[in-house]
Amino acid sequence: MRRSITAAISILICASSCTPSPDGIIFRTDDAVYPGAWSKDGNSFFATLNSGDRWRVIEIDVSSGDKRDVPTGLNGAGVSDVREDLLLLESNDSGDYDIYIFNLLNQSLQRVTRQGSDEWHPSFSNDGRTLIFDSATDAGIDIYSHDLDTGESKRLTTRAASEQAGRLSPDGKALAFHRQTGEGNYDIFQLNLSANTEAQITTSEADDSYPQWTPDGTQIIFSSNRTGNFDLFVVCVSSGKIVNLTNSGADERYPKLSHDGGRIAYQIAEETGTRIEAIPMTDTLRCD
């Protein structure tokens, strides 16, 4: 369920003069590219791509399709989230995978975690003061929070199962994440942080994973292969009502919602390569 930043994959990318097609393609490659996050204004999109055996961060102009390398100072890095001018990265430059923050304005790099274990899938809270990330220990993969003011980390999930890709709700009161509930079976759960109670949001016998909250906190977008291949879905947190958002026949995964909630970017994997595509987030689901 986690991607490897060190996988050796040869990539060909379109030239800087290429432009997105009318069907919403932001970026196309002959091999692998992973969506990272939208800029605050929605004009740029940050992603992770491979060149030889080195993963690096790029910024893509959504209108023109032009790309530029982001000089993170890391030999290999993947981008997972953005707040204001700060990129949230994961990298194994130190040996283990750790979390870093890169400031786009002054080009400074801050290493956040030093736990002696692998940390992945970092995300910011809405106010930017708390980080959420996965950590792999002898007890399994659990989700932790990290207070950027105090430097303290706290374990949030404690089950023996693999729990990953945590995202705080817009009000910071709940955590959405996916948990392995069987062989090849993952479901979306919600943890109430103040009451320390859980609710299972999806119950299919498929891989429901990588949740993303809508700005109002009433819905969660996720990817699932419940239809035979991976598509994007949105679910009402209160009722469990689900609507299918994509159905191209290819695998569509790793949804990333823009900060205003208006667009969803995601990866499409096909035999000929992968691409990042964006669609409008229309009001297709009414939640009670």
Sequence and secondary structure as in RCSB ss.txt:
>XXXX:A:sequence
MRRSITAAISILICASSCTPSPDGIIFRTDDAVYPGAWSKDGNSFFATLNSGDRWRVIEIDVSSGDKRDVPTGLN
GAGVSDVREDLLLLESNDSGDYDIYIFNLLNQSLQRVTRQGSDEWHPSFSNDGRTLIFDSATDAGIDIYSHDLDT
GESKRLTTRAASEQAGRLSPDGKALAFHRQTGEGNYDIFQLNLSANTEAQITTSEADDSYPQWTPDGTQIIFSSN
RTGNFDLFVVCVSSGKIVNLTNSGADERYPKLSHDGGRIAYQIAEETGTRIEAIPMTDTLRCD
>XXXX:A:secstr
    TT      B  TT    TT EEEEESS EEEEEE TTSSEEEEEEEETTEEEEEEEETTT  EEE   S S
S EEEEEETTEEEEEE TTSS EEEEEETTT  EEE   SSSEEEEEEE TTSSEEEEEEEETTEEEEEEEETTT
  EEE    SS EEEEEE TTSSEEEEEEEEETTEEEEEEEETTTTEEEE    SSBEEEEEE TTSSEEEEEE 
TTSS EEEEEETTT  EEE    SSEEEEEEE TTSSEEEEEEEETTEEEEEEEE        
